[in-house]
Amino acid sequence: MTQQDTSAQPLLSRVTAGMRVVDATGAEVGTVDLVQRGDPNAVTVQAPTADPGGSLDELIASAATDEPDVPADLAARLLRTGYLKVSTGVAPTGAVYAQADQIAGVDGGAVRLTVAVAELAPED
C-alpha cells in the first residue's frame, strides 16, 4: 500500500451513505450511495496458470460482488484502494465512482474531491 493509499483510508472511514459530494471546482456531484474500504489483496493479477481461459473479468466475477460496475482493470484498482459510489444526475447511468485517494476532505456533512466530476468513472 502506498503512502497516498494509507492516508486515504482515514478519510474514507469518515464517509457515510447519504453525504453530499462536491468536486474540486465546488460543483455538486451527488450523494454517497456506497462506501467500500480498500483491500490490497482483494483482486490481484497473477501470472497465467494452466487454465488459459481465465481472465480478469472472470476473476472479479468470482469475487461474488456486483460492485463496482466498471471495466475490470478499474474495478480491480477500486477494490484495492477503496471507493465511493455516488448517485448523480451528471452521468447517464445515474452513478459515478470516486477512488479513496480522490477524497480531499470530509467536513460539514460533505465529501470534497480532488478531481472534477468529469474525471470520475461512470457506472457501466
N, C-alpha and C positions, 0 to 999 in steps of 0.2 A: 504494500500500500504506500502511495507517495505521501509526502507531507501535505499536499493540497487535499488529497482524499481524506486524510486524518482530520484536518481542520474542518472539512465539510460535514462530517458526521455529527458534531455537537449542534450545528445549525439545523440539520435535518431532524434531529431529535426534538427540536422545539416547534416543529411544524405539525399542525393538526388539520384534519379534514374540515373543509368549510372556510379556511382562512382565505383572505383576498390575496391575489398575486399581482404584482406590478413589475414591469420590465425595467431595464436600465434607463430608459428615457422617461419613466414615470407613468407610462401608459398602462391602463388596466388590462390585464391579460384574462383573468377569470378567477375561479375559486379552486382550491385544492380538493381533488376528488379522492386521491390515494397517496399515501406516503409509504415508500418502501426503503428501508435501510439497506445499505450495501453489504454484500457478502463477497469478499475477494475470491472465494472458492466456488461461487455459485455456478459459473459456467467457465470452463477453460477449453482452449483449443489445444488438442493434443496431436501428436504425430499420427499419421494414418495407421490403422490397425489392419488385421486380416480381413475385415469387412469393409471393402471399398465403397459400399453403398451408403455408409453413414455420412451425414452432413451436419453442419452447424444448425440448420433448421430442425433436423430430427433430434439433435442433442437438446435443443431448447424445448422442443415439444415434449421430450421425455422428462423434463423437469416438472411436468404436470402443472404448468402455470399458464394462465391466459394473458398475463401481463408481463412485460409491456408489449403492446401490439404495434411493433415497429419491425423493420428489417432485422434479420438475425444478428448481423455484426453489431448494430446499435443496441439491440436487446441484450446481448452479452455484456456490453460495456455498462449499460444502465443497471443490470443485475449486480455487477461487481461494485460499482461506485455508489449505488443508491439513487433514487429519483423521486420526483413528484409527478403525478398525473394531474393535469389542470383542465377542468371543464371550462370551455371558452366558446365564444361566438366568432372568434377570428380564424378558426380552422374549419374546413368543410366537414370534417368528421366529428367536430364538437369537442375535441380534446387534443392537448399537446403534452409533451413530456419535457421536464427540466432535470438535468443531471444535478446531483447533490452539489457538485463543485460550481454550479451556476447560481447558487444562492449567495447573495451578497450579505443579507441580514434578515432577521426576523424580529419585528417590533411593532407595537401598536396593533396587533391582530393582523398584520400583513407580512407577506414574504416579498422581499425585494430581490430581483435577479440581477446578475452581472451582464446579461445579454438582452438584446431587443427581442420582442416576440417573434419576429421573422426568423430568428436563429433557432427557435425551439422546434423539436421534431414533432410533426403531426402524427396522430394515431392513424394506423392503417385501416 
